[in-house]
């Protein structure tokens, strides 16, 4: 394995981790927005 291959592996690994964290953050944000909308509808 060369340093170039190792660099690609590291870069792809970092991108994969970043993508997973973005997906979790989006899910959490969507749940928070849904909860806020439910509270507004219930309180109005």
C-alpha atoms as one frame of an Amber mdcrd trajectory, in Angstrom:
protein
   0.000   0.000   0.000   1.383   3.375  -0.932   1.008   6.699   0.819  -1.395
   7.803  -1.928  -3.693   4.832  -1.244  -3.555   5.534   2.472  -4.407   9.172
   1.847  -7.455   8.230  -0.212  -8.592   5.826   2.500  -8.257   8.496   5.172
 -10.065  11.090   3.039 -12.931   8.724   2.249 -13.183   7.716   5.895 -13.401
  11.339   6.983 -16.094  12.040   4.379 -18.076   8.990   5.495 -17.972  10.073
   9.141 -18.970  13.611   8.156 -21.907  12.279   6.134 -23.126  10.148   9.032
 -22.942  13.083  11.440 -24.867  15.264   8.983 -27.588  12.623   8.729 -27.927
  12.388  12.507 -27.976  16.175  12.885 -30.692  16.457  10.237 -32.833  13.814
  11.943 -32.456  15.553  15.290 -33.322  18.934  13.779 -36.392  17.533  11.993
 -37.633  16.024  15.255 -37.122  19.334  17.059 -39.067  21.219  14.377 -41.890
  18.665  14.507 -42.059  19.013  18.299 -42.137  22.801  18.027 -44.981  22.635
  15.490 -46.954  20.296  17.752 -46.521  22.677  20.694 -47.647  25.659  18.602
 -50.734  23.830  17.337 -51.627  22.681  20.832 -51.122  26.120  22.409 -52.932
  28.155  19.762
